[in-house]
Amino acid sequence: MRVTHFSSRIGTLEISADKDGISQVVFLNDEPSIFNSDSILDECVKQLGEYFENKRTEFELPLNPIGTAFQRSVWEELQNIPFGKTISYMDLAKRLGDPKVIRAAGTANGKNPIAIIIPCHRVVGSDGSLTGYAGGLRRKQWLLNHESSQGSLF
């Protein structure tokens, strides 16, 4: 496992990768203690920098989030939510083919190990309200505002 860090406008992110791709992007509350790098981590840091500088709306990185088959299907579906848009948990369950999996989809969304790149922050309550986010609701609100104010770059 290789690890690097990225200082963003909303906090330090720890980025981990294995031989198959990016496996984790999480917000840190304390100063990082592990540092190393390689080409995939460097590219991830570059693309995150572009995202925060309003120069990127999609990520082009190999991803390898660790989870169950169902969790991975949820995380794959999250990547289909367009930049600057949000969907509800019910919408997410319907996209997965079964409205009855709404709770399981919400739980998988909350366990997303690759923040920002797999955009779990784009899922909101059915009334449009902000609901849980591992990085905190303040960061979720910032990310949604960042994306909605940026619009399309192309």
GUDRENSE-671778 format. One record per residue: residue in three letters; residue number from 1; y, x, z of N, C-alpha, C in turn. Coordinates in steps of 0.001 Angstrom, whole numbers, padded with zeros to 6 digits, always signed. Atoms other than C-alpha are relative to their C-alpha. Layout:
N
resn = ALA resi = NUM n_y = Y n_x = X n_z = Z ca_y = Y ca_x = X ca_z = Z c_y = Y c_x = X c_z = Z
...
% end
This chain:
154
resn = MET resi = 1 n_y = -001174 n_x = +000858 n_z = +000000 ca_y = +000000 ca_x = +000000 ca_z = +000000 c_y = +001231 c_x = +000900 c_z = +000000
resn = ARG resi = 2 n_y = -001254 n_x = -000738 n_z = +000085 ca_y = +003412 ca_x = +001334 ca_z = -000981 c_y = +001123 c_x = -000925 c_z = +000417
resn = VAL resi = 3 n_y = -001074 n_x = +000805 n_z = -000578 ca_y = +006617 ca_x = +000150 ca_z = +000670 c_y = +001345 c_x = +000644 c_z = -000294
resn = THR resi = 4 n_y = -001381 n_x = -000455 n_z = +000107 ca_y = +010336 ca_x = +000403 ca_z = -000036 c_y = +000892 c_x = -001097 c_z = +000563
resn = HIS resi = 5 n_y = -000954 n_x = +000950 n_z = -000580 ca_y = +013469 ca_x = -001378 ca_z = +001127 c_y = +001192 c_x = -000177 c_z = -000918
resn = PHE resi = 6 n_y = -001175 n_x = +000328 n_z = +000803 ca_y = +016453 ca_x = -003047 ca_z = -000496 c_y = +000999 c_x = -000703 c_z = +000900
resn = SER resi = 7 n_y = -001063 n_x = +000634 n_z = -000791 ca_y = +019727 ca_x = -003867 ca_z = +001230 c_y = +000740 c_x = -000985 c_z = -000884
resn = SER resi = 8 n_y = -000653 n_x = +001047 n_z = +000783 ca_y = +021001 ca_x = -007185 ca_z = -000125 c_y = +001190 c_x = -000549 c_z = +000770
resn = ARG resi = 9 n_y = -001147 n_x = +000646 n_z = -000636 ca_y = +024056 ca_x = -009265 ca_z = +000653 c_y = -000396 c_x = -000874 c_z = +001179
resn = ILE resi = 10 n_y = +000441 n_x = +000895 n_z = -001074 ca_y = +021944 ca_x = -011393 ca_z = +002960 c_y = -001060 c_x = +000636 c_z = +000895
resn = GLY resi = 11 n_y = +000909 n_x = -000698 n_z = -000901 ca_y = +019867 ca_x = -008751 ca_z = +004714 c_y = -000904 c_x = +000975 c_z = -000721
resn = THR resi = 12 n_y = +000916 n_x = -000997 n_z = +000548 ca_y = +017349 ca_x = -005970 ca_z = +004224 c_y = -001330 c_x = -000649 c_z = -000354
resn = LEU resi = 13 n_y = +001294 n_x = +000480 n_z = +000471 ca_y = +014242 ca_x = -006784 ca_z = +002200 c_y = -000992 c_x = +001156 c_z = +000015
resn = GLU resi = 14 n_y = +001076 n_x = -000976 n_z = +000085 ca_y = +010969 ca_x = -004909 ca_z = +002604 c_y = -000905 c_x = -000423 c_z = -001149
resn = ILE resi = 15 n_y = +000780 n_x = +000277 n_z = +001202 ca_y = +009020 ca_x = -004681 ca_z = -000660 c_y = -001276 c_x = +000830 c_z = +000065
resn = SER resi = 16 n_y = +001295 n_x = -000675 n_z = -000020 ca_y = +005300 ca_x = -003833 ca_z = -000735 c_y = -000700 c_x = -000226 c_z = -001330
resn = ALA resi = 17 n_y = +000762 n_x = +000116 n_z = +001244 ca_y = +003062 ca_x = -003179 ca_z = -003727 c_y = -001358 c_x = +000650 c_z = +000184
resn = ASP resi = 18 n_y = +001293 n_x = -000656 n_z = +000093 ca_y = -000572 ca_x = -002400 ca_z = -004372 c_y = -000213 c_x = +000357 c_z = -001466
resn = LYS resi = 19 n_y = +000233 n_x = -000454 n_z = +001372 ca_y = -002215 ca_x = -001191 ca_z = -007576 c_y = +000197 c_x = -001103 c_z = -001038
resn = ASP resi = 20 n_y = -000109 n_x = +001106 n_z = +000938 ca_y = -001960 ca_x = -004676 ca_z = -009133 c_y = +001393 c_x = -000594 c_z = -000110
resn = GLY resi = 21 n_y = -001356 n_x = +000527 n_z = +000108 ca_y = +001711 ca_x = -005388 ca_z = -008491 c_y = +000655 c_x = -000207 c_z = +001346
resn = ILE resi = 22 n_y = -000746 n_x = +000310 n_z = -001209 ca_y = +004256 ca_x = -006570 ca_z = -005969 c_y = -000822 c_x = -000983 c_z = +000828
resn = SER resi = 23 n_y = +000812 n_x = +000878 n_z = -000845 ca_y = +002400 ca_x = -008116 ca_z = -003029 c_y = +000806 c_x = -000668 c_z = +001104
resn = GLN resi = 24 n_y = -000781 n_x = +000615 n_z = -001065 ca_y = +005183 ca_x = -008857 ca_z = -000563 c_y = +001466 c_x = +000398 c_z = -000128
resn = VAL resi = 25 n_y = -001435 n_x = -000225 n_z = -000160 ca_y = +008967 ca_x = -009214 ca_z = -000320 c_y = +000411 c_x = -000876 c_z = +001172
resn = VAL resi = 26 n_y = -000353 n_x = +000748 n_z = -001207 ca_y = +010140 ca_x = -010208 ca_z = +003158 c_y = +001327 c_x = +000496 c_z = +000559
resn = PHE resi = 27 n_y = -001236 n_x = -000374 n_z = -000679 ca_y = +013403 ca_x = -010227 ca_z = +005074 c_y = -000344 c_x = +000703 c_z = +001309
resn = LEU resi = 28 n_y = +000160 n_x = -000707 n_z = -001269 ca_y = +013631 ca_x = -007750 ca_z = +007960 c_y = +001134 c_x = -000372 c_z = +000939
resn = ASN resi = 29 n_y = -001031 n_x = +000229 n_z = -001008 ca_y = +015487 ca_x = -008454 ca_z = +011175 c_y = +000390 c_x = +001291 c_z = +000696
resn = ASP resi = 30 n_y = -000266 n_x = -001301 n_z = -000596 ca_y = +015292 ca_x = -004825 ca_z = +012358 c_y = +000109 c_x = +001043 c_z = -001103
resn = GLU resi = 31 n_y = -000101 n_x = -001082 n_z = +000972 ca_y = +015962 ca_x = -001522 ca_z = +010633 c_y = -001397 c_x = +000413 c_z = -000469
resn = PRO resi = 32 n_y = +001307 n_x = -000408 n_z = +000511 ca_y = +013099 ca_x = -000388 ca_z = +008361 c_y = -000438 c_x = +001339 c_z = +000592
resn = SER resi = 33 n_y = +000526 n_x = -001241 n_z = -000549 ca_y = +010822 ca_x = +002345 ca_z = +009656 c_y = -000901 c_x = +000741 c_z = -000977
resn = ILE resi = 34 n_y = +000883 n_x = -000617 n_z = +000987 ca_y = +008646 ca_x = +003061 ca_z = +006596 c_y = +000761 c_x = +000120 c_z = -001313
resn = PHE resi = 35 n_y = -000646 n_x = -000202 n_z = +001292 ca_y = +009962 ca_x = +004550 ca_z = +003375 c_y = -000944 c_x = +000750 c_z = -000928
resn = ASN resi = 36 n_y = +000597 n_x = -000726 n_z = +001109 ca_y = +008188 ca_x = +005521 ca_z = +000170 c_y = +000303 c_x = -000798 c_z = -001242
resn = SER resi = 37 n_y = -000398 n_x = +000696 n_z = +001213 ca_y = +008578 ca_x = +004563 ca_z = -003425 c_y = -000891 c_x = +000413 c_z = -001154
resn = ASP resi = 38 n_y = +000631 n_x = -000341 n_z = +001264 ca_y = +007095 ca_x = +004559 ca_z = -006892 c_y = +000634 c_x = -000866 c_z = -001077
resn = SER resi = 39 n_y = -000679 n_x = +000655 n_z = +001123 ca_y = +007911 ca_x = +003126 ca_z = -010307 c_y = +000064 c_x = -001520 c_z = +000141
resn = ILE resi = 40 n_y = -000042 n_x = +001464 n_z = -000102 ca_y = +006944 ca_x = -000509 ca_z = -009612 c_y = +000971 c_x = -000433 c_z = +001096
resn = LEU resi = 41 n_y = -000947 n_x = +000333 n_z = -001064 ca_y = +008896 ca_x = -000542 ca_z = -006353 c_y = +001428 c_x = +000262 c_z = -000452
resn = ASP resi = 42 n_y = -001335 n_x = -000303 n_z = +000517 ca_y = +011860 ca_x = +001131 ca_z = -008038 c_y = +000468 c_x = -001095 c_z = -000954
resn = GLU resi = 43 n_y = -000355 n_x = +001070 n_z = +000937 ca_y = +011775 ca_x = -001525 ca_z = -010777 c_y = +000316 c_x = -001290 c_z = +000751
resn = CYS resi = 44 n_y = -000265 n_x = +001193 n_z = -000800 ca_y = +011605 ca_x = -004293 ca_z = -008178 c_y = +001380 c_x = +000089 c_z = +000645
resn = VAL resi = 45 n_y = -001318 n_x = -000197 n_z = -000606 ca_y = +014636 ca_x = -002858 ca_z = -006358 c_y = +001089 c_x = -000166 c_z = -001056
resn = LYS resi = 46 n_y = -000974 n_x = +000122 n_z = +001097 ca_y = +016467 ca_x = -002598 ca_z = -009702 c_y = +000223 c_x = -001468 c_z = -000355
resn = GLN resi = 47 n_y = -000125 n_x = +001404 n_z = +000393 ca_y = +015728 ca_x = -006221 ca_z = -010612 c_y = +000618 c_x = -000847 c_z = +001113
resn = LEU resi = 48 n_y = -000646 n_x = +000722 n_z = -001101 ca_y = +016659 ca_x = -007514 ca_z = -007151 c_y = +001499 c_x = +000300 c_z = +000020
resn = GLY resi = 49 n_y = -001417 n_x = -000357 n_z = +000072 ca_y = +019931 ca_x = -005604 ca_z = -007449 c_y = +000711 c_x = -000782 c_z = -001088
resn = GLU resi = 50 n_y = -000587 n_x = +000765 n_z = +001105 ca_y = +020590 ca_x = -007266 ca_z = -010800 c_y = +000139 c_x = -001474 c_z = +000372
resn = TYR resi = 51 n_y = -000059 n_x = +001388 n_z = -000452 ca_y = +019811 ca_x = -010670 ca_z = -009286 c_y = +001222 c_x = -000203 c_z = +000899
resn = PHE resi = 52 n_y = -001116 n_x = +000150 n_z = -000934 ca_y = +022316 ca_x = -010164 ca_z = -006473 c_y = +001353 c_x = +000310 c_z = -000641
resn = GLU resi = 53 n_y = -001241 n_x = -000312 n_z = +000725 ca_y = +024901 ca_x = -008790 ca_z = -008949 c_y = +000281 c_x = -001017 c_z = -001111
resn = ASN resi = 54 n_y = -000174 n_x = +001062 n_z = +001008 ca_y = +024641 ca_x = -011980 ca_z = -011074 c_y = -000337 c_x = +000467 c_z = -001412
resn = LYS resi = 55 n_y = +000394 n_x = -000512 n_z = +001311 ca_y = +022946 ca_x = -010098 ca_z = -013919 c_y = -001438 c_x = -000360 c_z = -000362
resn = ARG resi = 56 n_y = +001400 n_x = +000342 n_z = +000264 ca_y = +019412 ca_x = -011536 ca_z = -013688 c_y = -000308 c_x = -001377 c_z = +000565
resn = THR resi = 57 n_y = +000434 n_x = +001324 n_z = -000450 ca_y = +017973 ca_x = -015043 ca_z = -013490 c_y = -001522 c_x = -000121 c_z = +000052
resn = GLU resi = 58 n_y = +001461 n_x = -000007 n_z = -000018 ca_y = +014277 ca_x = -014209 ca_z = -013986 c_y = -000477 c_x = +001406 c_z = +000297
resn = PHE resi = 59 n_y = +000581 n_x = -001294 n_z = -000324 ca_y = +012078 ca_x = -011413 ca_z = -012721 c_y = -001159 c_x = +000285 c_z = -000941
resn = GLU resi = 60 n_y = +001069 n_x = -000443 n_z = +000890 ca_y = +009736 ca_x = -009441 ca_z = -014942 c_y = -000762 c_x = +001109 c_z = +000707
resn = LEU resi = 61 n_y = +000756 n_x = -000939 n_z = -000817 ca_y = +007359 ca_x = -007791 ca_z = -012497 c_y = -001442 c_x = -000472 c_z = +000114
resn = PRO resi = 62 n_y = +001366 n_x = +000423 n_z = -000317 ca_y = +003603 ca_x = -007766 ca_z = -012015 c_y = -000042 c_x = -000386 c_z = +001474
resn = LEU resi = 63 n_y = +000070 n_x = +000489 n_z = -001374 ca_y = +002931 ca_x = -009800 ca_z = -008890 c_y = -001450 c_x = -000117 c_z = +000441
resn = ASN resi = 64 n_y = +001338 n_x = +000149 n_z = -000561 ca_y = -000097 ca_x = -009803 ca_z = -006628 c_y = +000092 c_x = -000532 c_z = +001426
resn = PRO resi = 65 n_y = -000088 n_x = +000563 n_z = -001345 ca_y = +000560 ca_x = -012154 ca_z = -003714 c_y = -001400 c_x = -000271 c_z = +000543
resn = ILE resi = 66 n_y = +001308 n_x = +000178 n_z = -000623 ca_y = -002355 ca_x = -012276 ca_z = -001296 c_y = -000044 c_x = -001372 c_z = +000670
resn = GLY resi = 67 n_y = +000149 n_x = +001332 n_z = -000574 ca_y = -003516 ca_x = -015797 ca_z = -000449 c_y = -001224 c_x = -000688 c_z = -000563
resn = THR resi = 68 n_y = +001125 n_x = +000788 n_z = +000501 ca_y = -006081 ca_x = -018510 ca_z = -001088 c_y = +000272 c_x = -000416 c_z = -001443
resn = ALA resi = 69 n_y = -000170 n_x = +000477 n_z = +001375 ca_y = -006666 ca_x = -019919 ca_z = -004558 c_y = +001057 c_x = -001102 c_z = -000054
resn = PHE resi = 70 n_y = -000996 n_x = +001073 n_z = -000013 ca_y = -004626 ca_x = -023000 ca_z = -003629 c_y = +001401 c_x = +000565 c_z = +000204
resn = GLN resi = 71 n_y = -001315 n_x = -000604 n_z = -000222 ca_y = -001758 ca_x = -020927 ca_z = -002248 c_y = +000506 c_x = +000680 c_z = -001265
resn = ARG resi = 72 n_y = -000409 n_x = -000700 n_z = +001226 ca_y = -001718 ca_x = -018808 ca_z = -005398 c_y = +000411 c_x = -001007 c_z = -001082
resn = SER resi = 73 n_y = -000387 n_x = +001010 n_z = +000998 ca_y = -001604 ca_x = -021970 ca_z = -007543 c_y = +001385 c_x = -000558 c_z = +000318
resn = VAL resi = 74 n_y = -001337 n_x = +000462 n_z = -000398 ca_y = +001416 ca_x = -023175 ca_z = -005546 c_y = +001029 c_x = +001054 c_z = -000374
resn = TRP resi = 75 n_y = -000960 n_x = -001070 n_z = +000274 ca_y = +003129 ca_x = -019796 ca_z = -005871 c_y = +000231 c_x = +000177 c_z = -001499
resn = GLU resi = 76 n_y = -000176 n_x = -000052 n_z = +001457 ca_y = +002490 ca_x = -019781 ca_z = -009625 c_y = +000894 c_x = -001143 c_z = -000463
resn = GLU resi = 77 n_y = -000818 n_x = +001154 n_z = +000388 ca_y = +004013 ca_x = -023256 ca_z = -009920 c_y = +001456 c_x = +000196 c_z = +000406
resn = LEU resi = 78 n_y = -001379 n_x = -000252 n_z = -000430 ca_y = +007084 ca_x = -022187 ca_z = -007945 c_y = +000769 c_x = +000812 c_z = -001039
resn = GLN resi = 79 n_y = -000653 n_x = -000846 n_z = +000999 ca_y = +007806 ca_x = -019663 ca_z = -010687 c_y = +000443 c_x = -000788 c_z = -001234
resn = ASN resi = 80 n_y = -000425 n_x = +000863 n_z = +001107 ca_y = +008257 ca_x = -022575 ca_z = -013115 c_y = +001259 c_x = -000798 c_z = +000314
resn = ILE resi = 81 n_y = -001243 n_x = +000702 n_z = -000350 ca_y = +011274 ca_x = -023956 ca_z = -011231 c_y = +001152 c_x = +000793 c_z = -000596
resn = PRO resi = 82 n_y = -001081 n_x = -000752 n_z = +000650 ca_y = +014302 ca_x = -023017 ca_z = -013339 c_y = +001037 c_x = +000524 c_z = +000990
resn = PHE resi = 83 n_y = -001094 n_x = -000600 n_z = -000763 ca_y = +016987 ca_x = -020765 ca_z = -011921 c_y = +001122 c_x = -001019 c_z = +000142
resn = GLY resi = 84 n_y = -001110 n_x = +000918 n_z = -000230 ca_y = +019752 ca_x = -022836 ca_z = -010356 c_y = -000406 c_x = -001443 c_z = +000224
resn = LYS resi = 85 n_y = +000507 n_x = +001365 n_z = -000201 ca_y = +017546 ca_x = -025930 ca_z = -009951 c_y = -000822 c_x = -000054 c_z = +001279
resn = THR resi = 86 n_y = +000877 n_x = +000209 n_z = -001149 ca_y = +015674 ca_x = -027391 ca_z = -007002 c_y = -000946 c_x = -001153 c_z = -000302
resn = ILE resi = 87 n_y = +000934 n_x = +001127 n_z = +000059 ca_y = +012684 ca_x = -029685 ca_z = -006643 c_y = -000369 c_x = -000361 c_z = +001437
resn = SER resi = 88 n_y = +000448 n_x = +000422 n_z = -001330 ca_y = +011325 ca_x = -031654 ca_z = -003694 c_y = -001457 c_x = +000421 c_z = +000204
resn = TYR resi = 89 n_y = +001400 n_x = -000286 n_z = -000296 ca_y = +008029 ca_x = -031030 ca_z = -001951 c_y = -000912 c_x = -000981 c_z = -000726
resn = MET resi = 90 n_y = +000792 n_x = +000981 n_z = +000743 ca_y = +006747 ca_x = -034257 ca_z = -003545 c_y = -000084 c_x = +000393 c_z = -001470
resn = ASP resi = 91 n_y = +000015 n_x = -000467 n_z = +001389 ca_y = +007775 ca_x = -032957 ca_z = -006976 c_y = -000986 c_x = +001153 c_z = -000163
resn = LEU resi = 92 n_y = +000913 n_x = -001138 n_z = +000055 ca_y = +005873 ca_x = -029752 ca_z = -006234 c_y = -001444 c_x = -000482 c_z = +000021
resn = ALA resi = 93 n_y = +001361 n_x = +000537 n_z = -000076 ca_y = +002748 ca_x = -031701 ca_z = -005243 c_y = -000392 c_x = -000680 c_z = -001310
resn = LYS resi = 94 n_y = +000279 n_x = +000660 n_z = +001279 ca_y = +002996 ca_x = -033803 ca_z = -008417 c_y = -000232 c_x = +001023 c_z = -001102
resn = ARG resi = 95 n_y = +000189 n_x = -001056 n_z = +001002 ca_y = +003352 ca_x = -030655 ca_z = -010520 c_y = -001375 c_x = +000651 c_z = +000140
resn = LEU resi = 96 n_y = +001335 n_x = -000546 n_z = -000243 ca_y = +000128 ca_x = -029457 ca_z = -008915 c_y = -001095 c_x = -000993 c_z = -000367
resn = GLY resi = 97 n_y = +000946 n_x = +000993 n_z = +000472 ca_y = -001517 ca_x = -032675 ca_z = -010095 c_y = -000477 c_x = -001008 c_z = +001021
resn = ASP resi = 98 n_y = +000471 n_x = +000929 n_z = -001023 ca_y = -001946 ca_x = -034558 ca_z = -006816 c_y = +001061 c_x = -000189 c_z = +001078
resn = PRO resi = 99 n_y = -001036 n_x = +000232 n_z = -001007 ca_y = +000844 ca_x = -036124 ca_z = -004737 c_y = -000510 c_x = +000064 c_z = +001440
resn = LYS resi = 100 n_y = +000562 n_x = -000020 n_z = -001353 ca_y = -001546 ca_x = -036210 ca_z = -001762 c_y = -000028 c_x = +001402 c_z = +000613
resn = VAL resi = 101 n_y = +000030 n_x = -001366 n_z = -000540 ca_y = -001366 ca_x = -032404 ca_z = -001406 c_y = +001389 c_x = +000453 c_z = +000462
resn = ILE resi = 102 n_y = -001379 n_x = -000347 n_z = -000346 ca_y = +002306 ca_x = -032565 ca_z = -000390 c_y = +000074 c_x = +000903 c_z = +001237
resn = ARG resi = 103 n_y = -000053 n_x = -000831 n_z = -001214 ca_y = +001688 ca_x = -031152 ca_z = +003115 c_y = -000587 c_x = +001385 c_z = -000249
resn = ALA resi = 104 n_y = +000626 n_x = -001291 n_z = +000296 ca_y = -000649 ca_x = -028433 ca_z = +001890 c_y = +000900 c_x = +000843 c_z = -000901
resn = ALA resi = 105 n_y = -000927 n_x = -000722 n_z = +000879 ca_y = +001833 ca_x = -027521 ca_z = -000843 c_y = +001179 c_x = +000536 c_z = +000796
resn = GLY resi = 106 n_y = -001097 n_x = -000451 n_z = -000854 ca_y = +004602 ca_x = -027336 ca_z = +001747 c_y = -000405 c_x = +001179 c_z = +000867
resn = THR resi = 107 n_y = +000499 n_x = -001107 n_z = -000819 ca_y = +002485 ca_x = -025100 ca_z = +003956 c_y = -000139 c_x = +001265 c_z = -000837
resn = ALA resi = 108 n_y = +000136 n_x = -001161 n_z = +000889 ca_y = +001651 ca_x = -022805 ca_z = +001024 c_y = +001370 c_x = +000552 c_z = -000381
resn = ASN resi = 109 n_y = -001364 n_x = -000426 n_z = +000320 ca_y = +005329 ca_x = -022729 ca_z = +000071 c_y = +000560 c_x = +000850 c_z = +001144
resn = GLY resi = 110 n_y = -000491 n_x = -000719 n_z = -001168 ca_y = +006141 ca_x = -021595 ca_z = +003610 c_y = -000677 c_x = +001336 c_z = +000233
resn = LYS resi = 111 n_y = +000725 n_x = -001256 n_z = -000160 ca_y = +003564 ca_x = -018812 ca_z = +003421 c_y = +000209 c_x = +000941 c_z = -001188
resn = ASN resi = 112 n_y = -000296 n_x = -000850 n_z = +001149 ca_y = +004970 ca_x = -017360 ca_z = +000190 c_y = +000338 c_x = +001417 c_z = +000469
resn = PRO resi = 113 n_y = -000254 n_x = -001360 n_z = -000467 ca_y = +004777 ca_x = -013581 ca_z = +000691 c_y = +001026 c_x = +000770 c_z = -000828
resn = ILE resi = 114 n_y = -000909 n_x = -000735 n_z = +000888 ca_y = +007204 ca_x = -012667 ca_z = -002116 c_y = +001303 c_x = -000782 c_z = -000138
resn = ALA resi = 115 n_y = -001280 n_x = +000721 n_z = -000029 ca_y = +010636 ca_x = -014030 ca_z = -001211 c_y = +000841 c_x = +000316 c_z = -001227
resn = ILE resi = 116 n_y = -000967 n_x = -000063 n_z = +001101 ca_y = +013244 ca_x = -014598 ca_z = -003939 c_y = -000696 c_x = +000063 c_z = -001352
resn = ILE resi = 117 n_y = +000667 n_x = -000174 n_z = +001292 ca_y = +010978 ca_x = -013405 ca_z = -006786 c_y = -000905 c_x = -001192 c_z = -000292
resn = ILE resi = 118 n_y = +000692 n_x = +001287 n_z = +000072 ca_y = +008614 ca_x = -016322 ca_z = -006163 c_y = +000933 c_x = -000952 c_z = +000743
resn = PRO resi = 119 n_y = -001161 n_x = +000706 n_z = -000568 ca_y = +011430 ca_x = -018826 ca_z = -005583 c_y = -000319 c_x = -001218 c_z = +000867
resn = CYS resi = 120 n_y = +000297 n_x = +001099 n_z = -000923 ca_y = +010180 ca_x = -020909 ca_z = -002662 c_y = +001276 c_x = -000610 c_z = +000570
resn = HIS resi = 121 n_y = -001279 n_x = +000530 n_z = -000497 ca_y = +013836 ca_x = -021315 ca_z = -001672 c_y = +000501 c_x = -001167 c_z = -000849
resn = ARG resi = 122 n_y = -000430 n_x = +001080 n_z = +000893 ca_y = +014198 ca_x = -023765 ca_z = -004596 c_y = -000667 c_x = -001333 c_z = +000323
resn = VAL resi = 123 n_y = +000647 n_x = +001250 n_z = -000406 ca_y = +012083 ca_x = -026407 ca_z = -002812 c_y = +000757 c_x = -000559 c_z = +001202
resn = VAL resi = 124 n_y = -000812 n_x = +000661 n_z = -001031 ca_y = +014054 ca_x = -028888 ca_z = -000701 c_y = -000647 c_x = -001333 c_z = +000387
resn = GLY resi = 125 n_y = +000485 n_x = +001308 n_z = -000420 ca_y = +013453 ca_x = -032156 ca_z = +001130 c_y = +000252 c_x = -001050 c_z = -001069
resn = SER resi = 126 n_y = -000133 n_x = +001055 n_z = +001013 ca_y = +013147 ca_x = -035392 ca_z = -000867 c_y = +001413 c_x = -000554 c_z = -000079
resn = ASP resi = 127 n_y = -001393 n_x = +000460 n_z = +000007 ca_y = +016715 ca_x = -036276 ca_z = +000130 c_y = +000974 c_x = +001123 c_z = -000360
resn = GLY resi = 128 n_y = -000835 n_x = -001138 n_z = +000375 ca_y = +017978 ca_x = -032873 ca_z = -001032 c_y = +000371 c_x = +000900 c_z = +001162
resn = SER resi = 129 n_y = -000353 n_x = -000801 n_z = -001176 ca_y = +018228 ca_x = -031510 ca_z = +002504 c_y = -000771 c_x = +001318 c_z = +000010
resn = LEU resi = 130 n_y = +000675 n_x = -001279 n_z = -000163 ca_y = +017398 ca_x = -027925 ca_z = +003310 c_y = -001071 c_x = -000143 c_z = +001059
resn = THR resi = 131 n_y = +001088 n_x = -000012 n_z = -000963 ca_y = +014086 ca_x = -027508 ca_z = +005038 c_y = -000388 c_x = +001454 c_z = +000206
resn = GLY resi = 132 n_y = +000355 n_x = -001348 n_z = -000411 ca_y = +012342 ca_x = -024446 ca_z = +006449 c_y = +000009 c_x = +001062 c_z = -001084
resn = TYR resi = 133 n_y = +000036 n_x = -001176 n_z = +000863 ca_y = +012619 ca_x = -021000 ca_z = +004928 c_y = -000276 c_x = +001194 c_z = +000900
resn = ALA resi = 134 n_y = +000391 n_x = -001130 n_z = -000851 ca_y = +010964 ca_x = -017873 ca_z = +006322 c_y = +001167 c_x = +000943 c_z = +000263
resn = GLY resi = 135 n_y = -001165 n_x = -000863 n_z = -000173 ca_y = +014200 ca_x = -015953 ca_z = +005805 c_y = +001126 c_x = -000664 c_z = +000770
resn = GLY resi = 136 n_y = -001029 n_x = +000744 n_z = -000722 ca_y = +016181 ca_x = -018627 ca_z = +007656 c_y = +000795 c_x = -000895 c_z = -000933
resn = LEU resi = 137 n_y = -000725 n_x = +000979 n_z = +000827 ca_y = +018157 ca_x = -021627 ca_z = +006419 c_y = +001328 c_x = +000542 c_z = -000515
resn = ARG resi = 138 n_y = -001253 n_x = -000588 n_z = +000464 ca_y = +021383 ca_x = -019605 ca_z = +006178 c_y = -000234 c_x = +000777 c_z = -001301
resn = ARG resi = 139 n_y = +000309 n_x = -000755 n_z = +001217 ca_y = +019756 ca_x = -017313 ca_z = +003610 c_y = -000409 c_x = -000938 c_z = -001135
resn = LYS resi = 140 n_y = +000407 n_x = +000962 n_z = +001027 ca_y = +018177 ca_x = -020248 ca_z = +001773 c_y = +001238 c_x = -000638 c_z = -000621
resn = GLN resi = 141 n_y = -001237 n_x = +000600 n_z = +000505 ca_y = +021589 ca_x = -021914 ca_z = +001479 c_y = +000757 c_x = +000991 c_z = -000871
resn = TRP resi = 142 n_y = -000698 n_x = -001023 n_z = +000776 ca_y = +023115 ca_x = -018646 ca_z = +000256 c_y = -000653 c_x = +000161 c_z = -001369
resn = LEU resi = 143 n_y = +000719 n_x = -000175 n_z = +001266 ca_y = +020406 ca_x = -018211 ca_z = -002405 c_y = +000246 c_x = -001180 c_z = -000939
resn = LEU resi = 144 n_y = -000235 n_x = +001183 n_z = +000836 ca_y = +020817 ca_x = -021789 ca_z = -003651 c_y = +001436 c_x = -000033 c_z = -000509
resn = ASN resi = 145 n_y = -001401 n_x = -000058 n_z = +000442 ca_y = +024609 ca_x = -021435 ca_z = -003759 c_y = +000194 c_x = +001082 c_z = -001050
resn = HIS resi = 146 n_y = -000080 n_x = -001122 n_z = +000940 ca_y = +024281 ca_x = -018080 ca_z = -005532 c_y = -000508 c_x = -000427 c_z = -001376
resn = GLU resi = 147 n_y = +000594 n_x = +000404 n_z = +001268 ca_y = +022043 ca_x = -019579 ca_z = -008200 c_y = +000762 c_x = -001146 c_z = -000653
resn = SER resi = 148 n_y = -000691 n_x = +001144 n_z = +000611 ca_y = +023942 ca_x = -022834 ca_z = -008688 c_y = +001383 c_x = +000385 c_z = -000505
resn = SER resi = 149 n_y = -001336 n_x = -000410 n_z = +000449 ca_y = +027310 ca_x = -021082 ca_z = -008991 c_y = -000061 c_x = +000943 c_z = -001182
resn = GLN resi = 150 n_y = +000132 n_x = -000973 n_z = +001079 ca_y = +025990 ca_x = -018501 ca_z = -011418 c_y = -000258 c_x = -000673 c_z = -001333
resn = GLY resi = 151 n_y = +000333 n_x = +000659 n_z = +001256 ca_y = +024639 ca_x = -020916 ca_z = -014002 c_y = -000822 c_x = +000906 c_z = -000889
resn = SER resi = 152 n_y = +000763 n_x = -000795 n_z = +000952 ca_y = +023024 ca_x = -019500 ca_z = -017091 c_y = +000789 c_x = +001228 c_z = -000411
resn = LEU resi = 153 n_y = -000646 n_x = -001229 n_z = +000457 ca_y = +023764 ca_x = -015927 ca_z = -018076 c_y = +000020 c_x = +000088 c_z = -001518
resn = PHE resi = 154 n_y = +000147 n_x = -000144 n_z = +001448 ca_y = +022874 ca_x = -016575 ca_z = -021694 c_y = +000372 c_x = -001263 c_z = -000733
% end
